[in-house]
């Protein structure tokens, strides 16, 4: 059974490396979002709908070769995972996401997201970032839980195309747009699902929101104790254990 991992924003697949090393599996596909360290297709508008369509296309190819997958997403990758589970459960054996709270009607975007969603303010943010020394950017990543070695790779992957995609993505998801997706969860609970909970994640607002959505879907809860947003970097051993225990429960 192939496991497919989808990273978030502003990231690349390198955020999964320690976790994938712990899993020690060969049947893993780690996808790279268009515009995040790789060129986006010509005409790609980088909205949440376009990213979901892109993910469906990628999954269809994997499923055609190896059957339904175990899909795992972090941050925006987790958002796309839930949307695919809602609309194309036929592609999945199971799914796991660490951002179920996004789909709660009470969810309020975090401060940084609101800057990116604001015309001019979002552009100014990335203009300033482009002039910030790389060492300072890496230090900022370290301060929010990303090790320097990973931060260096993320800084190297950043640029105008990633900034464009981030702004377009977040603006396509300004409320009530995420609440609308939340009202359309539909079939997401048809497949076995896991809500990954990192109790110290400052970007989710409240884990209570995620737990509420998980309860509605019948999702299992997998907590990574003591970890924040980048739980897969902070404690890859615990993260791997949460996933392997979930997959083992599927029989």
C-alpha positions in Angstrom: 0.0 0.0 0.0 1.6 3.3 -1.1 1.7 6.1 1.3 1.6 9.6 -0.2 2.8 12.7 1.7 1.9 16.3 0.9 3.8 19.2 2.5 2.5 22.7 3.4 3.4 26.4 3.1 6.0 27.8 2.8 7.7 24.4 2.5 9.0 21.8 0.2 9.1 18.0 0.7 12.3 18.3 2.9 10.1 18.8 5.9 9.2 15.1 5.7 12.8 13.7 5.5 13.3 12.9 9.2 9.9 11.3 9.5 10.3 9.2 6.3 13.7 8.0 7.5 12.0 6.8 10.7 9.2 5.0 8.8 11.9 3.2 6.7 9.4 2.3 3.9 10.1 2.1 0.2 6.5 2.5 -0.9 6.3 6.2 -0.2 5.7 9.1 -2.6 6.5 12.6 -1.3 4.8 15.1 -3.6 6.0 18.7 -4.3 3.4 21.4 -4.6 3.7 23.5 -7.8 5.5 26.7 -7.1 7.2 25.5 -4.0 10.8 24.8 -5.1 9.6 23.7 -8.6 8.0 25.7 -11.4 4.2 25.8 -11.5 2.5 24.9 -14.8 1.9 27.7 -17.3 -1.3 29.4 -16.4 -1.5 27.9 -12.9 -3.4 30.3 -10.7 -2.4 28.7 -7.4 -5.9 28.7 -5.8 -6.9 26.1 -3.4 -9.2 24.5 -6.0 -6.3 24.3 -8.5 -4.0 22.7 -6.0 -6.7 20.2 -5.1 -7.2 19.4 -8.8 -3.4 19.0 -9.2 -3.3 16.6 -6.2 -6.2 14.5 -7.7 -4.2 14.2 -10.9 -1.1 13.1 -9.1 -3.0 10.5 -7.1 -4.8 9.1 -10.1 -1.5 8.2 -11.6 -0.3 6.5 -8.3 -3.6 4.7 -7.9 -3.6 3.5 -11.5 -0.2 1.8 -10.8 -0.6 0.6 -7.3 -4.2 1.0 -6.0 -5.7 3.3 -3.4 -3.2 5.1 -1.2 -2.7 6.1 2.4 -2.7 9.9 2.1 -0.9 12.1 4.7 -0.9 15.9 4.7 0.6 18.7 6.7 -0.5 22.3 6.9 -2.0 23.3 3.5 -1.1 19.8 2.3 -3.4 18.6 5.1 -6.1 20.9 3.8 -5.8 19.5 0.3 -5.9 15.9 1.7 -9.2 16.6 3.5 -10.7 18.1 0.3 -9.6 15.1 -1.7 -11.1 12.8 0.9 -14.4 14.8 0.6 -14.6 14.6 -3.2 -12.6 11.6 -4.3 -12.5 9.0 -1.6 -12.2 6.3 -4.3 -8.5 7.2 -4.5 -7.8 6.5 -0.9 -7.5 3.6 1.5 -7.1 6.1 4.4 -6.1 9.7 5.1 -4.4 11.7 7.8 -4.2 15.5 8.3 -2.9 17.8 11.0 -5.2 20.7 10.2 -8.8 19.5 10.6 -9.5 22.7 12.5 -9.4 24.6 9.2 -12.7 23.0 8.3 -14.5 24.1 11.5 -16.9 27.0 10.8 -15.4 28.9 13.8 -11.9 28.8 12.4 -10.1 32.2 12.2 -7.0 32.5 10.1 -3.8 33.2 12.0 -2.2 36.6 11.9 0.4 35.8 9.2 -2.3 34.3 6.9 -4.3 37.5 7.3 -1.4 39.6 6.2 -1.0 37.4 3.1 -4.7 37.7 2.4 -4.5 41.5 2.5 -3.7 43.2 -0.8 -0.5 45.3 -0.6 0.3 44.0 2.9 1.0 40.5 1.5 3.2 41.9 -1.3 5.1 44.1 1.1 5.7 41.1 3.4 7.4 39.2 0.6 9.3 42.2 -0.7 10.8 42.6 2.8 11.5 38.9 3.1 13.5 39.0 -0.2 15.8 41.6 1.3 16.3 39.8 4.6 19.7 38.0 4.8 19.4 34.3 4.5 21.0 33.7 7.9 18.3 35.8 9.5 15.6 33.9 7.7 17.1 30.6 8.9 17.2 31.9 12.4 13.5 32.9 12.2 12.7 29.3 11.1 14.6 28.0 14.0 12.6 30.2 16.4 9.4 28.6 15.3 10.6 25.0 15.4 12.4 24.3 12.1 16.0 23.0 12.4 18.6 25.1 10.7 19.5 22.4 8.2 15.9 22.3 7.0 15.5 26.0 7.2 18.5 26.5 4.9 16.8 24.4 2.3 13.5 26.2 2.6 15.2 29.6 2.3 17.0 28.4 -0.8 13.7 27.2 -2.4 11.9 30.5 -1.8 11.5 33.2 -4.4 9.0 35.2 -6.4 7.1 32.2 -7.7 6.6 30.8 -4.2 5.5 34.2 -3.0 3.0 34.5 -5.8 1.5 31.1 -5.1 1.3 31.7 -1.3 -0.6 35.0 -1.9 -3.0 33.4 -4.4 -3.6 30.3 -2.3 -4.4 32.2 0.9 -6.5 34.8 -0.8 -8.6 32.0 -2.4 -9.2 30.6 1.1 -10.2 33.8 3.0 -13.2 33.2 5.1 -15.9 32.2 4.4 -14.2 30.1 1.7 -12.8 27.6 4.1 -16.1 27.4 6.0 -17.7 26.5 2.7 -15.2 23.6 2.2 -16.0 22.6 5.8 -19.7 22.4 5.0 -18.9 20.1 2.1 -16.9 17.4 4.0 -19.4 14.9 2.7 -17.7 11.7 2.0 -14.5 12.4 4.0 -15.5 10.1 6.8 -16.1 7.2 4.4 -12.5 6.2 4.5 -10.5 5.5 7.8 -9.1 8.8 8.9 -6.7 10.2 11.4 -6.5 13.7 13.0 -2.9 14.3 13.9 -2.8 16.7 16.9 0.2 18.7 17.9 -0.9 20.4 21.1 1.5 23.3 20.8 0.6 24.3 17.3 0.0 28.1 17.3 -1.3 28.2 13.7 -4.4 26.1 14.3 -6.0 28.5 16.8 -7.5 25.7 18.9 -7.1 22.0 18.9 -10.7 21.9 20.1 -11.8 22.9 16.6 -9.9 19.9 15.1 -11.3 17.5 17.6 -14.8 18.7 16.8 -14.3 18.0 13.1 -12.6 14.7 13.9 -15.6 13.6 16.0 -18.0 14.5 13.2 -16.0 12.4 10.7 -15.3 9.5 13.1 -11.6 10.1 12.8 -9.1 8.6 15.2 -6.9 11.0 17.1 -3.1 10.7 17.0 -1.4 13.2 19.3 2.3 14.0 19.0 3.0 15.0 22.6 4.8 18.3 23.3 5.0 19.2 19.6 4.0 22.2 17.6 3.3 22.9 13.9 6.4 21.0 12.7 5.9 17.9 14.7 7.5 15.8 12.0 10.7 17.7 12.6 10.5 18.1 16.3 9.8 14.4 17.1 9.9 12.2 14.0 10.0 9.1 16.1 6.6 9.9 17.8 5.2 11.0 14.5 6.2 7.8 12.8 4.6 5.8 15.6 1.3 7.7 15.3 1.1 6.9 11.6 2.3 3.3 11.8 -0.2 2.5 14.6 -3.0 4.0 12.6 -2.1 2.1 9.4 -1.7 -1.1 11.4 -5.3 -0.6 12.7 -6.6 -0.8 9.2 -5.8 -4.5 8.9 
